[in-house]
Every structure is written in C-alpha cells, then in structure tokens.
C-alpha cells in the first residue's frame, strides 16, 4: 500500500492590522469548501476575512486591544462577538457590522 502524500502547508499573510494578532477564529467549513476567519488584534479592530484571507470587513468600536473573538452559528456568518481590554464585549452582525 502506498503512503498518502504529505500534507502541504502554505503560509497565509493578511495585511491590515497595525499590531500583533492574538487570536484567530474560523467558522465551520461550508459545503463549497470555504470558511470565514476572524482575527483579534491589539489594535482593537477585529477583522473578518474569507477563506483565502481576503478582507471582508473590520468591526470598529473598541477602545482597547481585542483579546478574543468568536463566530456564531454553524456557518459563522450570522454573528460575531469580541472581548476587549476596554472592559467591553460587543456582538456584531457579520453582514452589516
């Protein structure tokens, strides 16, 4: 029996943040093979990206570093929540911000 080919890893570079990214969330894989990425960053602006790393939107409103963010729902496309060093948590609509 022949061994399966090794898994190939390709780095994904997504520009946009001005400070270090401290957390990365991803949605459940969709039937079309895609998913969403949500990055938490010390710049206070969580960013939503598609599965290729292309920018979808930035959630503006925190006044401190965003330490963690989570996508809700099976597809991750309904809501997002973020927790910040400004002592707040915010719930976002991923379609409208």
N, C-alpha and C positions, 0 to 999 in steps of 0.2 A: 504494500500500500504506500502510495506516495504521500509525503508530508505536505500539508497545506502551505501555500506561500506565506511568508512573514507579513505581519500587519505593517503597513507603511504609515508613518506619521508625518504630517506636513504642518509646520508652524503657521498659525493664523495671526496676522498682525492687523490690528484695527486701530487706526489713528483716531484722535478726537479727545481723549481725556488729557488733562493737564497735570494730573497727579497719579500716584500708583493705584492700580486696580486691586481691591482687597477681596472681592468675591465675584464669582461668575455663576449665574444660574442658567439652566437651559430647560426648555419645555420638552414634553414627550414628543418623540418622533412621529411625524404625520404620515398618513398613507402615501403621500407623494415623496417621502424621504426627507422633507425639510423639518426644521425646528427653529425656535427663537432663542436668542441669547440676551441676557440682561446682566449688565455689569454694574457693580457697586464700586464707587471710587472715592478717594479722599478729596476730590474736587467738589463733591456734593451734588453731582449731576449724574444720576443713573441713566445709562444709555441702552436702548433696545436695538438689536441688530437681527438681521435674518441669518439663516444658517450658513451663508457664505461670508458673513462678517460685515455685510453692507449695512450702513446706518439706516435705521427706520425712524428713530426719534429720541429726544432727550427729555427727561422729566425734570422740569425746573421748579424750584420752590424750597428746597432745603437750604439751611444756612450753615450747615456743618458737614463734615465727612459722612458719606453714606457707607455704613459698615456691612449691610446685608440687604438683599432684595430677593423677592420670591415671585414667581409667576403662578397664577392660579389656574384651575381647570385642567382638563385632560389635554387641551391643545395649547394652553398657556397664552391664549390670545384674548382672554376676556379682561382680566385684571392683573395688576402688579401691586405689590406692597413693598415699601422700603423703610428701613430704620436708620436714623441718623444720630450723629453726635450732638445735634441741636436739641436733643430730648424729644424728638417727634417721630411719629410713624405716619406715613402717607399711603393712601390707597389711590391707585391710578387706573384710569381706563386706558388700555393699551392702544385703542384706536384713536382716541381724541386727546389723551394726555390728562 
